[in-house]
Amino acid sequence: MQPMWLPLQLVSVFCWATVNVLDSVLVQHYEKKPSVLQWHQSFYTSAALVVLALLFPIQTSWWPALMAAGFTGYLGDRLFFHVIDRVDVSVTNITWAMLSIFLSVGGMVFFGERWTLWQGSGVVLVVAGILMLSLWGKHVGSWKNFLMLVLLAVLYAPFYLTQKYAIASGVGVLTSFIWLLFGREVFSAILPLFSTTLRSQAFAAFRHNASFPLLNAAVVAFFFGGTYLTAMAYQSGPISLVSIVSNVQPFVTLFLAWVLWMLLPRSASRELLTVEAVGVKIAAFLVVLGGLALLALHP
C-alpha cells in the first residue's frame, strides 16, 4: 500500500463536498427536476469525455461492466437530486458512511480484506450515529428520507466496487474513469429526449440566468476531479480505507455551506445552521467518524 492515496482522497473529499453544496444550490434556487439537471450537466461531461477518448487509448474488455456500473451511478444521481431537495446537504453525507460499510463488505468478499472485532464495533457506531442524526432533531425528517439515503448508498456501491475491481485487474485509471462516466452520461443525455414532458422541461431550463450553466459547469469540473482522484486513490490504497477517509466529507460540506451562507445568504444551499442543529450534526458525525476509524483498522 502506497501512502499517496491519503492526500489524493482528502483533495477528492473537498471536490465532492463542493459538488454537494453546488448541487443543493441548483435544486433550491434553479431546478428541482433531477432529469433536467442531469441533462444540462451531461453537456459538459459528454464533451469532456469525447476529448479524453480522442486523446487517450480507452480500449478494454471491461467496458460493458463499467458502463453497467455507470448506469447505477446515473440512478444514484437521480435519487441524490431528489434527496437534497428534502434533506440538509450535510446530512445527506451519512449516505457515504453507509456506503463505506458496503464497500468494506465488498473489500472482504472480493479483495480478500478481513474484518476484526474492532471493525464490527465500528459498524455498530456508524449505525448509532446515523440513527442519532435521523431521530434526534429530525434532521433527516422522516423514515422515508432515511430509507432513501440507504438506497442511495446501495446504488453507488456497484459504481465504486466495479471501478476498484477493474483497476485491480489491470485496467488503467483513466480508462475505467471514462467508461464509468460514459455509462452514466449516455442515460443522462438521452433518456429525457424520449419523453415529451421531460424534453419540454429540459429546454425550458435554458431560460434560467447565466449563473445556471456556470454552476452546472462548476459541478461537472469538481465531479471530474473528485471521481478521478478517488480512482487514483483506489489504485494505491485498499478500498475500505479509501472509503473511510471520504467520511470527513460531512464536516467539509457543513463548513462550505456555512461559508456560502455567510457570503451569499440568498443563494445558499439547503442547510439548517442554528446552534442546536449544528451541534446535533457535529455530535452525530463524530460518532460516525469514530465508527469509521474502527472500521478502518486492519488486522
Sequence and secondary structure as in RCSB ss.txt:
>XXXX:A:sequence
MQPMWLPLQLVSVFCWATVNVLDSVLVQHYEKKPSVLQWHQSFYTSAALVVLALLFPIQTSWWPALMAAGFTGYL
GDRLFFHVIDRVDVSVTNITWAMLSIFLSVGGMVFFGERWTLWQGSGVVLVVAGILMLSLWGKHVGSWKNFLMLV
LLAVLYAPFYLTQKYAIASGVGVLTSFIWLLFGREVFSAILPLFSTTLRSQAFAAFRHNASFPLLNAAVVAFFFG
GTYLTAMAYQSGPISLVSIVSNVQPFVTLFLAWVLWMLLPRSASRELLTVEAVGVKIAAFLVVLGGLALLALHP
>XXXX:A:secstr
  TTHHHHHHHHHHHHHHHHHHHHHHHHHT   HHHHHHHHHHHHHHHHHHHHHHS    TTHHHHHHHHHHHHH
HHHHHHHHTTTS TTGGGHHHHHHHHHHHHHHHHHS     HHHHHHHHHHHHHHHHHHHSS SS SHHHHHHHH
HHHHHHHHHHHHHHHHHHTT  HHHHHHHHHHHHHHHHHHGGGG HHHHHHHHHGGGS THHHHHHHHHHHHHHH
HHHHHHHHHHHS HHHHHHHGGGHHHHHHHHHHHHHHH GGG  S   SHHHHHHHHHHHHHHHHHHHHHT   
